[in-house]
């Protein structure tokens, strides 16, 4: 047998039956995440597995009570900055180079010709869920903490490791949509009923169950890689998704591109074979991840939320936070009231109330409702200009608190403002808007005076 690749995020154990345990155990972390290094190691392992003399593989966690919380979003935030610093003509290729490896690794794993089972006790979210979907057999425990989910849309992203392709193939489109679009989760029993998992067992029995399946000499192919698999007709998929797309547009005003991009992945990927489907998914992902909304939402709805929850539990939220949120809310509501019906209509457009007759610009080539540039960078009519003025008036409050909060706490403050003042998450929050435009420009947009030149 060839030598295993060097790994730090994973370790291995070989049983007497020839079953290799691939144990996800990221050093120095209480929870596993798919960092760039973990993704590289997963792909190297999958390459090795194709020629390995093992009976099969059981993937499990070395952390108690959880498998994987998803991707390392702090790395993704850094990658966004790197990509946007790349010359525009090279950005697409650079984005694919950066983000394609996870999908490629999982595809190699499921086509290596060896049976792969996964044993999950606890959370398997994001990339952790996608890794599970790439295994041929999935065993979950009935512990209340055990769940499979794809929460990427909550932070403005889509599952880029094949999740938009494998889950609906296993469960059907309708059952996959709450997981893909709304951040829903399957418990162990729900996953089995939906077709996303094969077996649910008591905690402590999941590894034995996974090994038993490996020893049953199973067919090491996914359903979509077998000769009897048939892809659905493209027109049928499009017809099923059309009312869902209309609903998403109505509910979000088109300001949150991730759910629409996820629907594009389904529409473009489900009618083709898995290799092409994974390529379609990353093609949609590359367009989505270059937008500012995911960058904003990662900073606020992930990094800011995590910091907020951690400090709240320790009763250590920064002084002045409540006053800041109250000032943002008062500025927002005051600006709306000052403009009467015009302000109310603009607020509805911007997502500060139920969206009303929002403008949707759809890219015919990709299907993504993608304003390039985004409406808030280039307002095209009086309503959009007014909406930007409302948001700028609220964001001006952040300038007065620049000395109150540390740079680290500004994401936290943005999360609190989004949660409690009505400031839209796709803009990141008042501090994110202040950083993007600067105080002078915000005052100009709010109608409070011209920028100094």
Secondary structure, 3 states (H helix, E strand, C coil): CCCCCCCCCEEEEECCCCEEEEEECCCCCCCCCECHHHHHHHHHHHHHHCCCCCCEEEEEECCCCEEECCECHHHHHHHHHHHHCCCHHHHHHHHHHHHHHHHHHHHHHHCCCCEEEEEECCEEECHHHHHHHHCCEEEEECCCCCEEECHHHHHCCCCCCCHHHHHHHHHCHHHHHHHHHHCCEECHHHHHHHCCCCEEECCCCHHHHHHHHHCCCCCCCCHHHCCCCCCCCHHHHHHHHHHHHHHHHHHHCCCCHHHHHHHHHHHHHCCCCHHHHHHHHHHHHHHHHCCHHHHHHHHHHHHHHHHHHHHHHCCCCCCCHHHHHHHHHHHHHHHHHHCHHHHHHHHHHHCCCCCCCCCCCCCCCCCCCCCCCCCCCCCCCHHHHHHHHHHHHHHHHHHCCCCCCCHHHHHHHHHHHHHHHCCCHHHCCHHHHHHHHCHHHHHHHCCCCCCCC
